[in-house]
Amino acid sequence: MRRAQVAVLGAVLFLIGCVLGISNGFAAAYPERAIEVIIPFGVGGGSDTAARAVGEGLKPLLKVPLVLTNMPGGGATKGMLYASQQPADGYIVLAITPSHMIDAVKPKTRAQVLRDFDPIIRLHVDTSSVTVAGDSKFKTLADLIAYGKKNPKMLKFAGTSPGGWSEIQTGAFFKRAGVEVTFVPFDSGAEIKAAILGGHIHGAVEELAETLPLIEAGKLRSLAVIMEKRHPALPNVPCTAELGINYTHGMMRAWGVKKGTPPDRIKYLHDTVKKSLDSAIYKKFVKDNHLDARPGYLGPEDARKSWDDEVKLYTEILKDLGYVK
């Protein structure tokens, strides 16, 4: 009888272990199946190419397949909402950009990045340049600022996504410079460059990867880079810090998972993704896009603080721009 009771007890404990995903006292291995990265933008854009560069370096380090899925829509919120509705098990990763931080100020979806996601890693930070036409009458940033102060709102600076990253970066920079500008929205970077070259607008605040070839060709002129030091790709162009303008913010990219994902799985993802940043593919992407000029990597704890700081900054700027009361 006692043997029968022991056998029954053993069977019950085994079944409980199976339900909990435990067998013989060991947790089920992670990952056991494919990990999917949701890229909340279309194919070919900066966030897409960045995520795929990380992914190519990551694939050889994983013992399971890595799937990269583009899910554009809603200013990056469609993909965020989808990821927030999946289990918090570490099998769905969201590629996160300033669009998600901006949305957190005034959410357009039922998901909110600070509330619903935890960081895995901050990957890099891009650098913006204050750019005008190569033959512009503004030879220096001082020329541009002097004109802008004498002629409020007469400077026309372009960008994409009204109320999004372009307008925020433009508005924040010129506020710190003490200038009121008029933001002119366009559908694409190509249209912006054509408008600058055609003399229809004065300039734009854009990332260097978008403008450097034309700057090097003399068709565009960079008056300043928005960062703490001079950019190695433009050693003769001053940075905002040396010009006395207290604004050095850049566009970050990060990866995150749904809040509630087990800490050991976040650690595994962080450690593995961080290793992938040493791959030749990712290093080439960083060099080609001039992302190696400033520190970018942050671990989960520091990335969380940076997310909080970004949302505070964007709240302030969007209030100034009239998008938030």
Secondary structure as GFF3:
##gff-version 3
##sequence-region A 1 325
A	DSSP	alpha_helix	2	19	.	.	.	ID=ss1
A	DSSP	beta_strand	22	23	.	.	.	ID=ss2
A	DSSP	beta_strand	26	27	.	.	.	ID=ss3
A	DSSP	beta_strand	35	39	.	.	.	ID=ss4
A	DSSP	alpha_helix	46	58	.	.	.	ID=ss5
A	DSSP	three_ten_helix	59	61	.	.	.	ID=ss6
A	DSSP	beta_strand	66	70	.	.	.	ID=ss7
A	DSSP	three_ten_helix	74	76	.	.	.	ID=ss8
A	DSSP	alpha_helix	77	84	.	.	.	ID=ss9
A	DSSP	beta_strand	92	96	.	.	.	ID=ss10
A	DSSP	alpha_helix	98	105	.	.	.	ID=ss11
A	DSSP	alpha_helix	113	116	.	.	.	ID=ss12
A	DSSP	beta_strand	117	125	.	.	.	ID=ss13
A	DSSP	beta_strand	128	133	.	.	.	ID=ss14
A	DSSP	alpha_helix	141	150	.	.	.	ID=ss15
A	DSSP	beta_strand	156	159	.	.	.	ID=ss16
A	DSSP	alpha_helix	165	177	.	.	.	ID=ss17
A	DSSP	beta_strand	182	185	.	.	.	ID=ss18
A	DSSP	alpha_helix	189	197	.	.	.	ID=ss19
A	DSSP	beta_strand	203	207	.	.	.	ID=ss20
A	DSSP	alpha_helix	208	216	.	.	.	ID=ss21
A	DSSP	beta_strand	220	226	.	.	.	ID=ss22
A	DSSP	beta_strand	252	258	.	.	.	ID=ss23
A	DSSP	alpha_helix	263	276	.	.	.	ID=ss24
A	DSSP	alpha_helix	280	288	.	.	.	ID=ss25
A	DSSP	alpha_helix	300	320	.	.	.	ID=ss26
###
